[in-house]
Amino acid sequence: MTSKKPLSLKKIGSYFIQAITGKETHFTSGSIKKAIFMLSIPMILEMLMESIFALVDIAYVSQVSVNAVATIGLTESVVTLVYALAIGLSMAATAVVARRVGEEDIAGANMAAMQAIFLGILISIVVGVLGFLFHKEILGLMGAAPDLIAEGSGYTKWLLGGNITIVLLFLINAIFRGAGDASIAMWTLVLSNGLNIVLDPFFIFGWGPFPELGVMGAAVATNIGRGTAVLFQLGILFFGWGKIKLRFKELQLQIGVMLNLIKVSLGGIAQFLIGTSSWVFLMRIMSEFGSEVLAGYTIAIRVIMFTLMPSWGMSNAAATLVGQNLGANKPQRAETSVWKTGKYNAVFMGLVSVVYLLFAQQIVGLFNATPIVVKSGALCLQVIALGYVFYAYGMVVTQAFNGSGDTRTPTRLNLIAFWLFQLPLAYVLAFVFKMDELGVFVAITAAQVLLAVLSIVWFKKGRWKTISV
């Protein structure tokens, strides 16, 4: 019986360099732990860049006004509906591309990538026109007060109007991840969010020759940063070094491939529409408690995203491993990858929850010193942190379903957890039992715990192993 030697720091450093430079993209053989590490590191760094930008963005906007922060909260609850479309299509792209790569059908992966981009452009044009024309009405429907609409509608106008940068950034990175080129997706977000962070204060506060745009400046900076990153992505797809390589002469619609993508993505879109529409209703409930409570909630959610993003990175690694190993006809290796990734994620999230429980007020206070804002935000952090270990497994297992192409099972589970359980519970606790915002926070945590438990039970049934995409 041989004992496994622990990895030396030198070896870990070597693996880290390989991971961020994309030296290895084949994950259907060899050590599962190494495969998880190689995929997770660039995906975690990618998501960390996204969450760092979210925190810096809210820190800048917090210096404008409480209304500005509340505007971001209300707008992003609507933008999450756009994310639902983008992420649903991205899940399909990751699943199909990963399966084709596992089958060593690179031409099929290229074709799937191209059709996914066509679909993304079509969706974003429709959303962009609606958002640009009806930005004030959208904020009004979300319960925004007239003074908030007057101050913040420009942010909504430009963020929704320029949503094509959000959609394509998500989608093309999902293509890279499905192919195992996770490091390219990481460097794309380094470029995007690095530009956002640098440009934010120039457009928000009017530094140098730039106009002072207030909260609208945050949306302008976001569009420039993400738009630049999308051009970088397209350059790699057509002229770069990634596994997926597109050709201009092949820019044509392939109805069969597109219909297959739509079929797989419908479950993913419905899955996230259920989750994000419930988010919209929660924001509508929170708006009843005033702009300061809403601002505290918005800050807390941004902080929470800072730690959920790395967890999503690990979860995305699980999705790629499942897709590629099913394509290579190795379902047991796919399942083992999921349980190991879930365990690592749970350890990380457990440590984070302790930090939130102990230092919630100090964390929220870094962004805004208004007592009601700090109290509301800290309470949100502490209550939601109670379910973090459950979230860890739930995220990994849900993404494993999606990576296999089984987007319908998570959709059904989201319907149960969010619409049939979370929303009624939030309303009853907040208004019937007079718990106010605390009732909403308790409902969020309870629903996520329920979703995690249901996901694990269904995953163990193993039906996801037989899905064809």
Secondary structure, DSSP 8 states (H G I E B T S, - for coil): --------HHHHHHHHHHHHHT-----SSS-HHHHHHHHHHHHHHHHHHHHHHHHHHHHHHHTT-HHHHHHHHHHHHHHHHHHHHHHHHHHHHHHHHHHHHHTT-HHHHHHHHHHHHHHHHHHHHHHHHHHHHSHHHHHHHTT--HHHHHHHHHHHHHHHHTTHHHHHHHHHHHHHHHTT-HHHHHHHHHHHHHHHHHHHHHHHHT-TTS---THHHHHHHHHHHHHHHHHHHHHHHHHSSSS----GGG-S--HHHHHHHHHHHHHHHHHHHHHHHHHHHHHHHHGGG-HHHHHHHHHHHHHHHHHHHHHHHHHHHHHHHHHHHHHTT-HHHHHHHHHHHHHHHHHHHHHHHHHHHHHHHHHHHTT---HHHHHHHHHHHHHHHTTHHHHHHHHHHHHHHHHHT--HHHHHHHIIIIIIIIHHHHHIIIIIS--THHHHHHHHHHHHHHHHHHHHHHHHH-GGGG---
